[in-house]
Amino acid sequence: MSRPPKPTCKTINWQAYNQALRQRGSLTVWFDPEMQWDAVPSGRRG
């Protein structure tokens, strides 16, 4: 099994990175209470 590739960029300026995330705005996720929450069993792990 091969290893995943190393990231090509590394965040150095965390203050600017966090500020950019805040400027993007909020992410709202809506959940439907009627939806099926459990996956159909496939017989495989994971």
C-alpha positions in Angstrom: 0.0 0.0 0.0 1.5 3.3 -1.0 1.6 6.4 1.1 -0.5 9.5 0.3 1.5 12.3 -1.4 2.9 15.0 0.8 1.1 18.4 0.6 2.6 20.7 -2.0 2.0 23.9 0.0 2.4 24.5 3.7 0.6 27.3 5.6 3.1 29.6 7.2 1.1 32.7 7.9 -1.8 31.3 10.0 -3.1 34.8 11.0 -3.7 35.7 7.3 -5.1 32.2 6.6 -7.6 32.4 9.4 -8.6 35.9 8.3 -9.2 34.7 4.8 -11.4 31.9 6.1 -13.5 34.4 8.1 -13.9 36.6 5.0 -15.4 33.8 3.0 -18.5 33.8 5.2 -20.4 31.1 6.9 -21.3 27.7 5.6 -24.8 26.6 6.4 -25.7 23.0 6.2 -29.4 22.0 6.2 -30.4 18.5 7.3 -33.7 16.9 6.4 -35.1 15.0 9.4 -36.9 12.6 7.0 -33.7 11.5 5.3 -32.1 8.0 5.8 -29.2 8.4 8.2 -27.8 4.9 8.0 -26.0 3.5 4.9 -27.4 0.4 3.4 -25.2 -2.6 4.7 -22.8 -3.7 2.0 -21.1 -6.5 3.9 -17.8 -4.6 3.7 -15.9 -2.6 6.4 -15.6 1.1 6.3 
